[in-house]
Amino acid sequence: MNTNLQQQITVLFENWAKETVQSIQLLPQSGSDRQYFRVKGIEKTALAAFNTVKKENKTFVDYTEHFLKKGINVPELYGQNLDQNIYLLQDLGDLTLLQYLEAESKDGLASDSTVRYYKKALAALAFMQVEGIQGLNVAAYHTPVSFNEQAMLWDLNYFKYCFLKTTKVEFDEAALEKDFQIVTKYLGQESPSFFMFRDFQARNIMLHAGEVYFIDYQGGKKGPLQYDVVSLLFQAKANLSNALRQELLEYYIQEVAALTLIDQKKFKDSFYLFVLIRTLQVLGAYGYKGLYEQKEHFIASIPFALKNLSWLLKEVDFPIDLSYLKQVLLRVIEKEATKKLAPIQKAKQLTVQVKSFSYKRGIPKDNSGNGGGFVFDCRFIHNPGRYQPYKKLTGRDQEVIEFFEKESSIHHFVEQVKVIVEEAVENYIERGFANLCINFGCTGGQHRSVFSADCIAQHLQEKYAIKVILHHREQERKNWIN
């Protein structure tokens, strides 16, 4: 981080918190170029966002202020300096609905608590769509102002150029364009008078203090009701069962019908066509960010999106004739499944959950069905939490990391752990096992266990083509406030 940015973040935080900054930590980036920093004071914490796209910053800040007035769960806005491209937000922690789903699922099925969170998210979405649009001047931020036929065509062409053409499947441009026009004309009849989040997926839903909070909504504009519901229920990586999707869809319809008059038959007739165009738009994004920019998360998500597409083409009777588009998509699925995606699925077969915890609250349960895994006791390592300067920090803060380097044997410990878990991981991959748990415990689940879990999770992610889920139980429970 450059010195000027650090100074600007410090000023913004200290003006709000009325206490001095103790640490500024850069958080991992996801799909965008925005940077987020966790800023900690003596007692308070916040997130600072830095983004050089000024219009996007202005949109996010104005939308946030509007939604807060409406009583919608979005992060509180603590301060802003848009001339310097930064703003300060409520720290909602690190736990997304997608991470919760992955951690709590058993045998591929979502837990009861996960379903409850999904229903909370859908109820909050219905309110945001119907009430959140009232008084919001979308035209000041977006052109076109609504998700109209032209915007749908842009999405379909995004799929064509960024994904379809990479598959080398031959197709007739004119015939494909004809079906694109047919589907967008049909869906263009839906009322675009509601707030459309645009990227309403479990990755953009935070879980905090037992409630759901929405983030990353600055791309929202006016649009039909179905699109956001589709985005959540058919999110590729979430891989929800068809039965659960149907249950959640019926729940959403019930919630939104209590807020506005809808034609449920017409809603459902269009619903799966929205699934089609959303899935194609997502594949376009995966093609660009994954196949072109080589971002692993997007590459790994392609098989799940194609699985959704395959189910859709086989199980759904569309209300309009899209024969040629369906032919092309079936050829894509067949070609990609045999040439590219099967190896990806095989490489991602093993899921390793790495957790930190406090022995005061017991060893974490293994919900994978294996009923065990590794448990490493870090309490013998020199504890920075015994000293005042480190009591409010965690194993992710630079001051603590420097303490470990100078005052402890933790690096030797981590290297020994690597030897043990690598042998297990390689054995599990070879034998086709699906799950492995690795737990690190210390007194408070704050310093030693957090550092060790981070090191092992990063090491395994970099060395093996596996899925690693990192979960800091105590810190996420406390929203990283110590």
N, C-alpha and C positions, 0 to 999 in steps of 0.2 A: 504494500500500500504506500502511495507517495505521501510525503509529509503534509502537503496542503490538504489532501482528502482526510487524513487522520485528524488534522487540526479542525476542519469544518465539522466532522462527526463529533469530535470532543465538545465543541462549542454548543452544538445542537443538543447533545445529551445533557450537558451540565446545566444549560438553561432550563431544561425540562425537569431534570431529576433533583436539582439543587444539591448535588454531591459530585465529587470528583470521579472521573473515569479510572477504573482499575485495569481493565483489559478491553481490547478490541479484537475479535476473532472473525476471520473470513470464513464464511460457510460454503460448503460445496455448491457449485453451480449446477443447474439442471438444463432445461432446453433453451433458455434465453441467455442474452448477454448481460442481464442485470446482475449486480453483485450485492450480496447481503452480508452484513456484519453483525455479530452479536456483541453488544456493548454492555459491559457490566460496571456498575458503580459499587459503592460500599454496600448498599441494600437493594438497589433497583437494577433492572435489566431492560433492554429494549433492542429492537432490530433497526439498523440503519440500512437504507437501500440507496444504491448509487446506480444511475442509469443515464447514459449520454443522450438518449432519445427524449428530448424535452416535452414533446407533445404527449408521449406516453405517460410521463411523470405527472403532467397537469391533469390528464384524464383520470389517472388512478387516484390522485389526491381529491379531486372534485367528486368523483364517484363515491369514494370512501366517506367523505363528509355527508353526502346525500343519504347513503345507506344507513349510516349511524343515526341520522335524524329519523329514519323510518323504523328503527329498532331492529335492523338486520345485523346478524352476527358477522361482522368484519373486524379486522384489527383496528384498535383505536389509533388515531393519528396524534402523535405527541409533538411534532414539530416539522418544519420544512424549510429548506433553502433551495428553491427550485433554480435559482440563478447558478448555483453550484451543483445542480443535478442530484441533490440528496434530500431524503425525508426520513423521519424517525417514526417507527411503528411499535405497537404493542408486541411483545415477544410471546407468541403462542406456543413456544416449544418446538419440538422436531417431529412429533408424531402425526403422520397423515392418516387418512382413512385407508389408503392403499396399504401402508405399512401395517396397520392394525389388522386388516383383512389377511395379509400374508402371514402374520405372526399367530393369529388366532384360528386360522383354518385347520381343519383336521380331515384327512382323507379327501381333500379337494372340496370340502363343504364349508361354507361360512358358519361361524358360531352364532348363537342366539344374540350375543352382545353386538356382533358385527351387523347383523340384520337390523337391530334396533338403531344403530348409528346411521345406517343407510336410510331408514325410514325418517329419522330426524332430518337428514340432509334433504330428502325429497320434500318433506313438509316445509322446510325453510326455503327451498327452491321455489315452490309454488307461491309462497308469499312474496318472494323477491320478484318473480316474474310478473305477478299481478299488481302488487302494491309498489314495488320498487321502481317501476317505470313512471309512476305518477310524479310529475314535476321534474323529471330528468330530461334535460335538453340534449338528447343524443346528437342532434345535428351539429352542435358546437364542437363535436369531437370526431365524428366519423362520417365518411362518404363512401358508399351510400349509407343512408341513415338506418336502413333495415336490411335484413338478410333476404333479399329479393331474388328474382330469377337470375339476374346478372351475377350476383354474389355466388349463387349455387353453381353457375357455369364456371366461374373462376375456380371453385373448389374441384370440380370434375376435371378441368384442364390441368390443374395442379397434379392430380392423380395421373393423368395421361402422360405428362412430360417428366414428372419426377419419379414415377414408379413403373407404370406400364411399359414405357419405352426401354427401361433398363432390363426387362425380362426377355426382350428380343422376340416376344410373341407377335406374329404378323397380324395386322388388322387394317380394315378399310376406314380411313379417316372420315369420309362422308357418312358412312353407315353408323359409325360410332357417334358422330356429332348429332345425327338425327335422333338417336335414342337419348342422348344428353338433353336435347331440346324437349323431347317428350316428357321426361321425368321432371325437369325444372318447371315446365309450363303447368303440369299437374300440381306440383307442390306450391307453386306460386299463388294458388288459390287460397292457401291457408292464411289466416289473419296474422300479419306481422306487427301486432299491436302490443306485444308483451316484451319484457326485458329478456334478452337472450344472452346468457353468460358467455356463450361461444365455445369455451373449453372447460365445460363442467365435468370434471373427472375427479376420481378419488384422490389423485395426487394434489389437487388444489383445494382439498377439504381438510382442515386441521382439526384435531381433537384436543380440546383444552378444557379442563375442569368439568369433564363429563358432557360437554356440549360440542356442537360442530360450528366451525368458523370457515368462511369462504375467503380465498385469496386469489390473486391473479385474474381479476374480472375486468381489467381496463379495456379489453377488446370487445366488451359487451355492447350490443346495439339492440334495436327493435327486431323482433322475429317471432316465429310461431312457437307454441308451447312445446311441441314434441322434441325439438332438436336437443335441448339440454338434457332431457330425460334419457334420450338415446345415448348421448355422450357418456353419461354415468353408467347406465345399465349394460352397455356394450363396450365399455372400455376394454381394450384388448388384453392388457396385462392383468386386469382384475379377474378375468376368466370366470365370471359368475355362471352358475348353472342356469339352464333355460327355465327350470321350475322357479328358481328364485327371481329371475328377471320378471316372470309373469306375475308373481306375488307382489313384487315391488311396483310394477306398472299399475296394477289394480289399486294399490295403496295410494300412489300418486294421483291417479284419476279422481279418487274419492276426495283427496285433499284439495286439489285445484277446483273441483266442482263446488266445493263449499265457498270458494272465493269469487268465482265468475261462472257465467253460463257457458257450457261447452256442449257440442254435439259429439257424444261419446263414440257413435258409430263412425262418423267422419274422422274423428281423432285417430281411431284405430286403423281405419283404411289407409291413412297417410303415414302412420307410425313406421311401418317397416320400409317404406321408401326413404324415409329420413335415416333409418338404420343403414340403408344402402349408400346414400351419398355421404353420410358421416364416416362410414368405414372406408370409402374410397378416398376421402379427404385425409384421413389418418394415414392410410398407406402412402399417400403423396408426401406427407410429412416424414414418415419413416424412411421413404426413399431418399429424400433430400438430406435429412439430418443423420440418417443411419448409413445408407449406401454411399452417399456423396461425402458428408462430413465425417463419417466413420465414428459416430457416437454409439458406444456399445449398447446403451439402454434402448435406443430406437431399433437397432438391428435385432436385438433379442425379442422385441415386441412383434416383429413381423409375423412369425408363425401364429401367434394368437389372433391377430387381425385377420389372417387368411382363414383361420378356423371359424371365426364369426361369419366371414363371407361365404364359406362353404355351406355352413348351416343355413344361412339365409337363402341361398339359391336353391337348396334342396327342399326346404321345409315351407317356404312362404310362397303363396300365390299372389303376385302383385296385381293391383286393380287396373294396370295398363300393360300393354305389350312392349316388352323390352328384350325381344328375342336375340337381337344381335349383340347387345351389351352382355347378356347372360352367356352367350357362346364364348365371347372373348374372355370373360372373367373365369369361366370354367377351365379354359385352356391355360390361363395364368396359374390357377390353383394347381392344376395337374403338373405343369412344368416346374413350378417353384418347389412343390412338395418332393419331387424326385431329385432335383438337381442341387437345391441349396438349403432348404429348410429342415430336412430330416437331420443333417449333421448338427445344426444349431440346437434342435430340440434334444438330441442325445447329449450334447455338451452341457446343456443347462439342466440335466436331469437331477443332479444332486443339489439340495438346498441345505446350506449350513447356517444355523442361527447362532450368532455370537452375542452373549449378553453380559452385562455387568450388574452386580447386585450387592446389597448389604446383608450380611449374615444376621443382622437384627430382625430382618423380615423373612428370613428363610431362603432356601435355594429355589430358584424359579422352576415352575413346572415345565415339563416337556410335553407340549400339546401335539406333537407330530405323531404320536402313537408308539414311539419307541420306548418311552418311559425312562430315559436316562441321558447319557452323554457325558462329556468331560466336565468336571468341576475343579477349578484351580483356585487355591487359597492364596491370596496375595497379602495376607496380614503380617507375614514375617518381614516384608519389605519396609524400609524406613518410610514413615508416614509423614508427608508434608502437612497433613491436616492437624498435626500437633502444634503447629506454629501459626501465630496470628496472621502473618501476611498471606497465608494460603488458605485460611479457613473458609473464605467465601468463593474460592476458585475451584476448578475441577481439573481432572487429568487432561483436559484439552487446552488449558491455558498455557501460554508460553512460559510464564514464570514457574509453573509446576513442572513442566517438561524440563526446564533448565535445572531445577532442583533434583529431579530424578537422575539427570546426567552427572551431576556433581556429587550427590549425597547418597545414592542408593545403588543397589544391584539389580534394578528392574530390567535393564537391557539384557543382562545375562539370563535372567528368568524368562524373558520373552523369547530369546533365541532357543532355550531349552524346550519351551512349549511348542515352538514351530516344528522342531524335530518330531515331537510326539504326534501332533495333529496332522502333519503332512502325511505320515504313514497311514493314518486312519482315513484321510480324505482320498488318497490314491487307492487304497483298498476298497473303499465304498464305491468309487467311480468304476473300478474294474468289475465289481460284483453287481453293479446296477442298483445300489441302494439309493433311497430318495432323500433321507433326512439325517442330519447330524447336529447335535447341540454342543456348544462350547461355552461354558460359564466361567466368569471371573468374579470372585467375591472378595470384599474387604470390609472393614468396620462399618463405613457409612455409604459405600457404593458411590464414592465421589471422586477420589483421586487415583489410587493404584489400580483399582479394577477397571475404571473408565479408560485409563491410558493403555492398559494391557489389552482390553477388548478392541480398542481402536487399532492398535498395532496388528493384532492377529487378523482382524476383519480385512484391513487393507492388504496385508500380505497374501491372504488366500484369494482375494478378488483379483489381485495382479498376477498371481502365479497360475491359477486354474480357471478353466471355463466353467464356472459353477455360479450358482446364485447364492449370494451372501446377504443375510438379513441381520442388521446390527440394531440392538435394542438395549438402551441404558435404563433399566427399570426405575431406579430411585431418582435419577435426574429428570427423566421424563415425567415422573409422578409429581415432582416438585417444580416442573417447568424450568429446570436448570437454575433455580434461585436457591442459594444456600446461606 
